[in-house]
Amino acid sequence: MLPVAVALRGTGLSRWTVAYLGWFGPRGLASILLALILLVEHPDIPGGGEVFVVVAVTVLASVFLHGATAAPLTGRYARLSHLEDADAAERAEVAEIPIRSGRNR
């Protein structure tokens, strides 16, 4: 959650929005990939297998925990977001992002 909070610094988002994005934001896929890279690049590292198991179990527990809290915390965030001022950063209009169709233009 801390890296998300640091990345969102200066955006003007409320602490509730930052906490919500931090909790439901990045997942553990990067952690699993880094553990796999460690095992592939350094297969003889002592405890490498245990490191991967700990990372995998932690990520799996995180997935279940985030899944179990998704509905209640999203409902709470929705109720809190209605309390924001009309000029809050969360209510700012967002420009449409152009999507590339894959064809050369």
C-alpha positions as CSV (number, residue, x, y, z in Angstrom):
1,M,0.0,0.0,0.0
2,L,2.9,2.4,0.7
3,P,4.2,2.5,-2.9
4,V,0.6,3.3,-4.1
5,A,0.3,6.0,-1.6
6,V,3.7,7.5,-2.6
7,A,2.7,7.2,-6.3
8,L,-0.6,9.1,-5.7
9,R,1.0,11.9,-3.7
10,G,0.1,15.2,-5.0
11,T,-3.0,14.0,-6.9
12,G,-5.4,15.6,-4.4
13,L,-7.2,12.3,-3.9
14,S,-8.7,11.7,-0.4
15,R,-7.0,9.4,2.0
16,W,-10.0,7.0,1.6
17,T,-9.4,6.8,-2.2
18,V,-5.6,6.3,-1.7
19,A,-6.3,3.5,0.9
20,Y,-8.9,1.9,-1.4
21,L,-6.5,1.9,-4.4
22,G,-3.6,0.7,-2.2
23,W,-5.7,-2.2,-0.9
24,F,-7.2,-3.3,-4.2
25,G,-4.4,-2.1,-6.5
26,P,-1.3,-4.0,-7.5
27,R,-1.4,-7.7,-6.9
28,G,1.4,-10.2,-6.3
29,L,2.1,-11.3,-9.8
30,A,5.3,-9.3,-9.8
31,S,6.3,-11.0,-6.6
32,I,5.8,-14.5,-8.2
33,L,7.7,-13.4,-11.3
34,L,10.6,-12.1,-9.2
35,A,10.8,-15.3,-7.2
36,L,10.8,-17.3,-10.5
37,I,13.6,-15.1,-11.9
38,L,15.6,-15.7,-8.7
39,L,15.2,-19.5,-9.1
40,V,16.0,-19.5,-12.8
41,E,19.0,-17.2,-12.6
42,H,20.3,-18.7,-9.4
43,P,19.1,-22.3,-9.1
44,D,21.6,-23.2,-6.5
45,I,20.8,-20.4,-4.1
46,P,20.2,-21.8,-0.6
47,G,16.6,-21.6,0.4
48,G,15.4,-20.6,-3.1
49,G,12.6,-23.1,-3.1
50,E,11.4,-22.0,0.3
51,V,11.5,-18.4,-0.8
52,F,9.2,-19.3,-3.8
53,V,6.8,-21.2,-1.6
54,V,6.5,-18.4,0.9
55,V,5.9,-15.9,-1.9
56,A,3.3,-18.1,-3.6
57,V,1.5,-18.8,-0.3
58,T,1.5,-15.1,0.6
59,V,0.1,-14.1,-2.8
60,L,-2.5,-16.8,-2.6
61,A,-3.6,-15.6,0.9
62,S,-3.7,-12.1,-0.5
63,V,-6.0,-13.1,-3.3
64,F,-8.4,-14.7,-0.9
65,L,-8.3,-11.8,1.5
66,H,-8.8,-9.2,-1.2
67,G,-11.7,-11.3,-2.6
68,A,-13.3,-11.6,0.8
69,T,-13.1,-7.9,1.4
70,A,-14.1,-6.6,-2.1
71,A,-17.8,-6.3,-1.6
72,P,-17.9,-4.7,1.9
73,L,-15.0,-2.3,1.3
74,T,-16.3,-1.3,-2.1
75,G,-19.7,-0.6,-0.6
76,R,-18.1,1.5,2.2
77,Y,-16.0,3.4,-0.3
78,A,-19.0,4.1,-2.5
79,R,-20.8,5.6,0.6
80,L,-17.8,7.7,1.5
81,S,-17.3,8.9,-2.0
82,H,-20.7,10.5,-2.0
83,L,-19.5,12.7,0.9
84,E,-16.8,14.3,-1.2
85,D,-17.1,17.9,-2.3
86,A,-18.2,18.6,-5.8
87,D,-14.7,19.9,-6.6
88,A,-12.8,16.9,-5.2
89,A,-10.2,15.2,-7.3
90,E,-12.3,12.0,-7.4
91,R,-15.1,13.9,-9.2
92,A,-12.9,15.5,-11.8
93,E,-13.9,14.8,-15.4
94,V,-11.5,12.6,-17.2
95,A,-10.6,13.0,-20.8
96,E,-11.2,10.0,-23.0
97,I,-8.1,8.0,-23.7
98,P,-7.8,7.1,-27.4
99,I,-7.6,3.4,-28.1
100,R,-5.5,2.1,-30.9
101,S,-7.3,-0.3,-33.2
102,G,-4.1,-2.0,-34.4
103,R,-4.5,-0.8,-37.9
104,N,-2.1,1.7,-39.4
105,R,-3.7,5.1,-39.9
